[in-house]
Amino acid sequence: ALWRPTHADPQAVTHAFADTSEHSHTQRIVHAVIGDANLSVTPQQVQLHCPGSTQLMVANTGGGTLNWSATPSDPAIVLNPSNGSLSAGQQQSVSVTVAQFNNAKTQATVTFTDTGGGEAPVQVTITCK
């Protein structure tokens, strides 16, 4: 059998190959998973008037599936959603609502984690003006 690529996309999770032999009337498809998930969060620095709210974008810029969770360092920060699952190339908006921080504190962080353990955590710094 002669195997020839029928689909090759560097951004895709899979590549497909088909049996194109002249003597064969069947096509066999083989899927091979490529690449690992990659956690990306933007922006990583936010300034806002508190109380206030903003949006962050969580994305899987790699292959595979990214399962993520986010944890604020201060209870004044509310995230919606605070976790999710993204396929390769997908992104999701996360709403961040910040009440007034306690003890005259003006800065806190939100740590985004790949719950599969494949990526280093990403920290977003939130500063109240």
N, C-alpha and C positions, 0 to 999 in steps of 0.2 A: 504494500500500500504506500502511496505517496501522500505525505502529510504536508499540508500547506496552511499557513495562518489565514483565517477568514476574518478575524477581528483583532486588532492590536491597538489599544488606546492606553497611553502611559498614565492617564488619570484614572483608568478603570480598575476595579478590583479583580477582574478576571480577564483572561485572554482565551479566545475560542480557537480550536483547530479542527479541521474536518478532513476525513479520508476522501481524497479526490481521485483515487485510482480509476482508470478507465474501465476496469473489469468489475468494479463494485457499484451496486445500485443503492447502497446504504451509506449514510453519513453517520459517523460516530463523532460525538462532541466530547472534548475533554476540557474541563475547567481547572485552571491552576490559580490558586490565590496568590497574589503578589503584594508585597509591602505590608507594613505595619500601620496601625492607626497613629495619627499624630494630632495631639491636642493643641489648639490655638485659641487664644482669647484676646479680643480687642475691644476697646483700648485697654492698656495695662496701667494707665494713670488717669484718674477722673477727679475733676474739681467741680463742686457744685455748692449751691446755697442750701443749707440744711435748716429745717427739713426739706427734702427734695428727692427727686428720682431721676434715673437715667437708664439706658439700655447698654448691655454688653452683648457681644457676639461670640458664641462658642462654635468652633468648627473642627471637623476632622479633615485635615489637609493631607492625610495619608490614605492608606488602603485599609481594608478590614473594617471592623466595627469598633467604635470608641464608646465605652460606657464611662460617663463622667459624673462627678458630684462636686458641689461647691459648698464651702463652709466659711461663714463670716467670722472675723475675729471679735466682733462686738454685737451684742444682741439688738442694737439699734438698727442693724442692717437686715432687711428682709429680701429674700431672693425668690423669684418665681419664673420658671421652676428652679429647684435647687439640685436637680440631677436629670440625666437623660441618656439617650443612646443615639449615636449618629453613624450612619453608613459613610463610606468613603465619599468625600466631596460635599457632604451635607453640612449645614450650619443651622444654628438655632439662636434666637434672641432670648436674652435673660433680663428680666426687669429687676432693677435694684432700687429699693426704696430705703431712704436713710432718714431716721428720726434724729433728733438732736442727740449727739454723743454725751455721755455722762462725764463728770469731772473735768470739764473744760477741754477735753480731748478733741483734737481736730482731725485726726487721721486714724484710719483702720484699714484692714486688708480683707480680701476675699480670696481664698485659696481654692483653685480648681484642680481636681485630681482625676487622673485616668484610673478608674477603679479596677482595671485589669492589670495595673502595675507596670505597664509598658513605658510610660512617659513620666518625666519629672513634673512635679506640680507647677502650676503657673499662678503667680500671685498678682492680683490687681490691687493697687493702692487707691483708696478713696479718701479725698481730703475735703473737709467742709470749710467754706470761706466764711 
